[in-house]
């Protein structure tokens, strides 16, 4: 007998930004697996069991959840943001790919959520209004030279770049190095958005030109969005500036 495995995201942290679909999965599930602070965002019933683990134990967490589902439990694996963006959906798929054949028979439901870059972008305007890409600055799962190559290629191709995992106590230098690299390609006035804890009470959204962008503005709760050459800042009297990337690129058809 096999149970069911949901993989959900809680959104950026504002309870109102968690989808109704994910809330329904939380109501149905009996067992919850996730990073402790993400599980703390849920209001679980006394009969619902939680298994909290460290943020670096994704594959072990996925395997434990799959074992429980294979034994008949209705399991919910919890991520922040969207579970498919640098989060638990990939770990669950990897565990199924490399695990026992019976895990492939589990009823797997991956539900979309609101990821951090979308929450930050909405707070400031529409910086993702044209082509963009997303890069994690963590070199825990890929070498740093690959990250540098992707940053340079994205900047040269004209993408707006959303940076996840920009900095941590164990990785204090990567964001500074990334900004140095981008300054070699992008104009000094390119807007850089530091969006910390978007939608939460401790939210902080700051915009700086690339020439002045300071890596010290970020921590692991920050999503950094670097504009392209086309990204514009619109000043508004008595209101925050708007940052947007025009939908139309010269040479295109309106």
C-alpha positions in Angstrom: 0.0 0.0 0.0 1.3 3.5 -0.9 0.1 6.8 0.4 0.5 10.2 -1.2 3.2 12.8 -1.3 2.6 16.5 -1.7 5.5 19.0 -2.3 4.4 22.5 -1.5 5.8 26.0 -1.0 4.8 28.4 1.7 5.5 31.4 -0.5 7.9 34.2 0.5 6.7 34.2 4.1 3.5 36.3 4.1 0.7 33.9 5.0 -1.6 35.5 2.4 0.8 34.5 -0.4 0.5 30.8 0.2 -1.9 29.3 -2.4 -5.2 27.8 -1.6 -4.1 24.6 -3.3 -1.2 24.3 -0.9 -3.4 25.1 2.1 -5.7 22.2 1.0 -2.7 19.9 0.9 -1.7 20.9 4.4 -5.2 20.1 5.6 -5.1 16.7 4.0 -1.6 15.6 5.1 -0.7 13.6 8.2 3.1 13.9 8.2 5.2 17.0 7.4 8.9 17.1 6.4 10.8 20.3 6.0 13.3 22.9 7.3 12.2 23.9 10.8 11.5 27.6 10.1 9.3 26.7 7.1 7.3 24.2 9.1 6.8 26.9 11.7 4.8 28.9 9.2 2.1 26.2 9.2 -0.7 25.9 11.7 -0.8 22.2 12.2 -3.4 20.2 14.2 -2.4 18.1 17.2 -2.9 14.9 15.0 -0.5 16.1 12.4 3.2 15.1 12.8 6.2 17.2 11.9 9.7 16.1 11.1 12.0 19.1 11.1 15.6 18.9 9.7 18.5 21.2 8.8 18.3 23.2 5.6 21.2 21.2 4.1 19.6 17.8 4.5 17.3 18.0 1.4 18.0 14.6 0.0 17.8 12.8 3.3 14.5 14.7 4.0 13.1 13.7 0.6 14.0 10.0 1.2 12.4 10.0 4.7 9.3 11.5 3.2 9.1 9.0 0.4 9.6 6.1 2.9 6.7 7.4 4.9 4.5 7.7 1.8 5.5 4.2 0.7 4.2 3.0 4.0 0.8 4.6 3.4 1.1 8.0 5.0 -0.2 11.2 3.4 3.0 13.2 3.4 3.7 16.9 2.8 7.2 18.1 2.0 7.4 21.8 2.8 9.6 24.4 1.0 9.7 28.2 1.2 8.7 30.1 -1.9 8.0 27.7 -4.8 9.1 24.1 -4.3 10.4 23.8 -7.8 12.8 26.8 -7.6 16.0 25.8 -5.8 13.9 23.8 -3.4 12.5 20.4 -2.4 10.7 19.3 -5.6 14.1 18.6 -7.3 15.3 16.7 -4.2 12.2 14.5 -4.2 12.5 13.8 -7.9 16.2 13.0 -7.5 15.4 10.6 -4.6 12.8 8.9 -6.7 15.2 8.6 -9.6 17.9 6.9 -7.5 15.6 5.1 -5.0 13.8 1.8 -4.9 11.3 1.1 -7.7 8.3 1.2 -5.3 8.8 5.0 -4.9 7.9 5.5 -8.5 4.4 4.2 -7.7 3.7 6.9 -5.0 1.1 9.4 -5.9 3.3 12.6 -6.2 1.7 16.0 -6.3 3.9 19.0 -6.7 2.1 22.3 -6.2 3.4 25.7 -7.5 4.0 28.6 -5.2 5.1 32.2 -5.2 8.9 32.4 -5.3 11.0 35.2 -3.8 11.9 37.0 -7.0 8.2 37.4 -7.9 7.5 38.9 -4.5 10.4 41.3 -4.7 9.6 42.3 -8.3 6.0 43.1 -7.4 7.1 45.3 -4.6 9.3 47.5 -6.8 7.4 47.5 -10.2 8.2 45.1 -13.0 11.9 44.4 -13.3 11.1 41.0 -14.8 8.9 42.5 -17.5 11.2 41.2 -20.3 13.6 38.2 -20.6 15.2 37.2 -17.3 17.1 34.3 -15.7 17.7 33.0 -12.2 21.0 31.9 -10.7 21.9 30.6 -7.3 25.2 31.9 -5.9 25.6 28.9 -3.7 28.6 26.8 -4.7 27.6 23.9 -2.4 26.1 21.9 -5.3 28.1 23.4 -8.3 31.6 24.9 -8.7 32.1 28.6 -8.5 33.7 28.8 -12.0 30.4 27.6 -13.5 28.5 30.4 -11.6 30.9 33.0 -12.9 30.5 31.7 -16.4 26.7 31.8 -16.2 26.7 35.3 -14.7 28.9 36.7 -17.5 26.9 34.9 -20.2 23.6 36.2 -18.8 24.8 39.8 -18.6 26.2 39.7 -22.1 22.9 38.2 -23.4 20.9 41.1 -21.9 19.0 39.1 -19.3 17.7 40.6 -16.0 19.3 38.4 -13.4 17.7 37.2 -10.1 20.2 36.0 -7.6 19.2 33.4 -5.0 21.4 32.4 -2.0 23.5 35.5 -2.4 25.5 35.4 0.8 25.9 33.5 4.1 28.3 33.3 7.0 30.0 30.3 5.3 30.0 32.2 1.9 30.6 35.8 2.6 32.4 36.9 -0.6 30.4 35.5 -3.5 28.0 38.3 -4.0 30.7 40.9 -3.9 32.6 38.9 -6.6 29.4 38.6 -8.6 28.9 42.3 -8.6 32.5 42.9 -9.7 32.0 40.6 -12.6 28.7 42.2 -13.7 30.3 45.7 -13.6 32.6 44.5 -16.4 29.6 44.1 -18.7 26.7 46.2 -17.5 26.4 50.0 -17.3 27.3 51.5 -13.9 23.7 52.9 -13.6 22.1 49.5 -14.0 19.6 49.2 -11.1 20.3 46.5 -8.5 17.3 45.6 -6.2 18.0 44.1 -2.8 14.7 42.6 -1.7 14.9 41.2 1.9 11.9 39.3 3.4 9.4 40.6 0.8 5.9 40.6 2.3 7.0 40.0 5.9 7.1 42.4 8.8 10.9 42.9 8.5 10.7 43.5 4.7 13.4 45.8 3.3 13.6 46.8 -0.4 16.5 48.9 -1.5 17.6 50.0 -5.0 21.2 51.0 -5.8 23.0 51.6 -9.1 25.4 48.8 -9.9 28.4 51.1 -9.4 27.4 51.6 -5.8 25.8 48.3 -5.1 27.1 47.0 -1.7 27.0 43.2 -1.0 26.6 44.1 2.7 23.0 45.0 1.9 22.2 41.2 1.5 21.8 38.2 3.6 20.3 34.7 3.0 16.8 36.2 3.3 17.5 38.5 0.4 16.8 38.0 -3.3 18.9 40.3 -5.5 17.7 41.4 -8.9 20.1 43.0 -11.3 18.6 44.8 -14.2 19.6 44.7 -17.9 20.7 47.7 -20.0 17.0 48.3 -20.8 15.8 48.4 -17.2 14.5 51.8 -16.1 13.9 53.6 -12.9 10.9 56.0 -12.8 11.0 58.6 -10.1 7.7 59.5 -8.5 7.1 62.5 -6.2 6.2 61.4 -2.7 6.2 57.7 -3.7 8.9 55.0 -4.1 10.6 54.8 -7.4 9.3 52.3 -9.9 11.8 49.9 -11.5 10.7 48.1 -14.7 12.2 46.4 -17.8 10.3 47.5 -20.9 8.4 44.8 -22.9 9.6 46.2 -26.2 13.2 45.8 -27.3 14.4 47.9 -30.3 14.0 46.0 -33.5 11.0 44.0 -32.2 7.5 44.3 -33.6 5.0 46.2 -31.4 
